[in-house]
Amino acid sequence: MDEAERRVIEVLRDRLTDGWLILPDVAVQTTRDHQLDIVLVHPDFGVVDLEVKGHRMQLRDGAWYAEGSRLEPQPDKQAISNSYAYCK
């Protein structure tokens, strides 16, 4: 877990209402390894998968970039793939 993920966890811990379970750094193995940065679980609201990036991000023409380079995998696709792996 990196410093950006730690900061997000601290904010979630301090600001979420009771009932939320915060699961940091969740590993899931299917046909490949998946690493979910933070998973939030609530009995009434469901499950949320958060993909945390610790650097300045830019969205250009529908693609995510960091420090001028296109991210691969794209964070939204990464989160979707991780979520499906988590739900299997």
CYANA upper distance limits for C-alpha pairs under 8 A (distance plus 0.5 A):
  1 MET  CA      5 GLU  CA      6.76
  1 MET  CA      6 ARG  CA      7.54
  1 MET  CA     24 PRO  CA      8.42
  1 MET  CA     25 ASP  CA      6.88
  1 MET  CA     37 ASP  CA      8.19
  2 ASP  CA      6 ARG  CA      6.90
  3 GLU  CA      7 ARG  CA      6.74
  3 GLU  CA     54 GLY  CA      8.18
  4 ALA  CA      8 VAL  CA      6.84
  4 ALA  CA     52 VAL  CA      7.57
  4 ALA  CA     53 LYS  CA      7.50
  4 ALA  CA     54 GLY  CA      5.46
  5 GLU  CA      9 ILE  CA      6.68
  5 GLU  CA     37 ASP  CA      7.50
  5 GLU  CA     38 ILE  CA      8.20
  5 GLU  CA     52 VAL  CA      6.62
  5 GLU  CA     53 LYS  CA      8.40
  5 GLU  CA     54 GLY  CA      8.08
  6 ARG  CA     10 GLU  CA      6.73
  7 ARG  CA     11 VAL  CA      6.84
  8 VAL  CA     12 LEU  CA      6.65
  8 VAL  CA     52 VAL  CA      8.45
  9 ILE  CA     13 ARG  CA      6.46
  9 ILE  CA     22 ILE  CA      8.02
  9 ILE  CA     24 PRO  CA      8.06
  9 ILE  CA     38 ILE  CA      8.25
 10 GLU  CA     14 ASP  CA      6.64
 11 VAL  CA     15 ARG  CA      6.47
 12 LEU  CA     16 LEU  CA      5.93
 12 LEU  CA     22 ILE  CA      8.38
 13 ARG  CA     22 ILE  CA      8.06
 16 LEU  CA     20 TRP  CA      7.34
 19 GLY  CA     42 HIS  CA      6.32
 19 GLY  CA     43 PRO  CA      7.60
 20 TRP  CA     40 LEU  CA      7.00
 20 TRP  CA     41 VAL  CA      6.13
 20 TRP  CA     42 HIS  CA      5.27
 20 TRP  CA     43 PRO  CA      8.35
 21 LEU  CA     40 LEU  CA      6.14
 21 LEU  CA     41 VAL  CA      5.51
 21 LEU  CA     42 HIS  CA      6.84
 22 ILE  CA     38 ILE  CA      7.49
 22 ILE  CA     39 VAL  CA      6.57
 22 ILE  CA     40 LEU  CA      5.36
 22 ILE  CA     41 VAL  CA      7.17
 23 LEU  CA     38 ILE  CA      6.18
 23 LEU  CA     39 VAL  CA      5.50
 23 LEU  CA     40 LEU  CA      6.72
 23 LEU  CA     41 VAL  CA      8.43
 24 PRO  CA     36 LEU  CA      8.18
 24 PRO  CA     37 ASP  CA      6.44
 24 PRO  CA     38 ILE  CA      5.00
 24 PRO  CA     39 VAL  CA      6.89
 25 ASP  CA     35 GLN  CA      7.06
 25 ASP  CA     36 LEU  CA      6.19
 25 ASP  CA     37 ASP  CA      5.22
 25 ASP  CA     38 ILE  CA      6.35
 26 VAL  CA     35 GLN  CA      6.28
 26 VAL  CA     36 LEU  CA      5.48
 26 VAL  CA     37 ASP  CA      7.01
 26 VAL  CA     38 ILE  CA      7.45
 26 VAL  CA     39 VAL  CA      7.81
 27 ALA  CA     33 ASP  CA      7.76
 27 ALA  CA     34 HIS  CA      6.36
 27 ALA  CA     35 GLN  CA      5.25
 27 ALA  CA     36 LEU  CA      6.84
 28 VAL  CA     33 ASP  CA      6.52
 28 VAL  CA     34 HIS  CA      5.56
 28 VAL  CA     35 GLN  CA      6.87
 28 VAL  CA     36 LEU  CA      8.28
 28 VAL  CA     82 ASN  CA      8.46
 28 VAL  CA     85 ALA  CA      7.12
 28 VAL  CA     86 TYR  CA      6.78
 29 GLN  CA     33 ASP  CA      5.14
 29 GLN  CA     34 HIS  CA      6.61
 29 GLN  CA     85 ALA  CA      8.06
 30 THR  CA     34 HIS  CA      8.26
 30 THR  CA     85 ALA  CA      7.12
 34 HIS  CA     82 ASN  CA      6.32
 34 HIS  CA     85 ALA  CA      7.73
 35 GLN  CA     82 ASN  CA      7.52
 36 LEU  CA     49 ASP  CA      7.41
 36 LEU  CA     50 LEU  CA      7.80
 36 LEU  CA     51 GLU  CA      7.39
 36 LEU  CA     79 ALA  CA      8.12
 36 LEU  CA     82 ASN  CA      6.75
 36 LEU  CA     83 SER  CA      8.49
 37 ASP  CA     49 ASP  CA      8.13
 37 ASP  CA     50 LEU  CA      6.69
 37 ASP  CA     51 GLU  CA      6.05
 37 ASP  CA     52 VAL  CA      6.79
 38 ILE  CA     49 ASP  CA      6.53
 38 ILE  CA     50 LEU  CA      5.64
 38 ILE  CA     51 GLU  CA      7.37
 38 ILE  CA     52 VAL  CA      8.27
 39 VAL  CA     47 VAL  CA      7.46
 39 VAL  CA     48 VAL  CA      6.15
 39 VAL  CA     49 ASP  CA      5.15
 39 VAL  CA     50 LEU  CA      6.67
 40 LEU  CA     47 VAL  CA      6.08
 40 LEU  CA     48 VAL  CA      5.47
 40 LEU  CA     49 ASP  CA      7.00
 40 LEU  CA     50 LEU  CA      8.37
 41 VAL  CA     45 PHE  CA      8.19
 41 VAL  CA     46 GLY  CA      6.27
 41 VAL  CA     47 VAL  CA      5.06
 41 VAL  CA     48 VAL  CA      7.04
 42 HIS  CA     46 GLY  CA      5.64
 42 HIS  CA     47 VAL  CA      6.95
 49 ASP  CA     79 ALA  CA      7.19
 49 ASP  CA     82 ASN  CA      8.43
 49 ASP  CA     83 SER  CA      6.90
 50 LEU  CA     79 ALA  CA      7.62
 51 GLU  CA     75 PRO  CA      7.30
 51 GLU  CA     78 GLN  CA      8.38
 51 GLU  CA     79 ALA  CA      6.52
 53 LYS  CA     57 MET  CA      8.33
 55 HIS  CA     66 ALA  CA      7.31
 55 HIS  CA     67 GLU  CA      8.43
 56 ARG  CA     66 ALA  CA      6.64
 56 ARG  CA     67 GLU  CA      7.66
 57 MET  CA     64 TRP  CA      7.22
 57 MET  CA     65 TYR  CA      6.23
 57 MET  CA     66 ALA  CA      5.42
 57 MET  CA     67 GLU  CA      8.01
 58 GLN  CA     64 TRP  CA      6.17
 58 GLN  CA     65 TYR  CA      5.56
 58 GLN  CA     66 ALA  CA      6.83
 59 LEU  CA     63 ALA  CA      5.96
 59 LEU  CA     64 TRP  CA      5.11
 59 LEU  CA     65 TYR  CA      6.74
 60 ARG  CA     64 TRP  CA      6.93
 60 ARG  CA     65 TYR  CA      7.80
 63 ALA  CA     70 ARG  CA      7.62
 63 ALA  CA     74 GLN  CA      7.73
 64 TRP  CA     70 ARG  CA      6.51
 64 TRP  CA     71 LEU  CA      6.47
 64 TRP  CA     74 GLN  CA      6.79
 64 TRP  CA     75 PRO  CA      7.81
 65 TYR  CA     69 SER  CA      5.74
 65 TYR  CA     70 ARG  CA      4.81
 65 TYR  CA     71 LEU  CA      5.95
 66 ALA  CA     70 ARG  CA      7.03
 66 ALA  CA     71 LEU  CA      7.13
 70 ARG  CA     74 GLN  CA      8.45
 71 LEU  CA     75 PRO  CA      7.92
 73 PRO  CA     77 LYS  CA      7.14
 73 PRO  CA     78 GLN  CA      6.43
 74 GLN  CA     78 GLN  CA      6.54
 75 PRO  CA     79 ALA  CA      6.57
 76 ASP  CA     80 ILE  CA      6.72
 77 LYS  CA     81 SER  CA      6.57
 78 GLN  CA     82 ASN  CA      6.58
 79 ALA  CA     83 SER  CA      6.48
 80 ILE  CA     84 TYR  CA      6.77
 81 SER  CA     85 ALA  CA      6.81
 82 ASN  CA     86 TYR  CA      6.60
 83 SER  CA     87 CYS  CA      6.74
 84 TYR  CA     88 LYS  CA      6.93
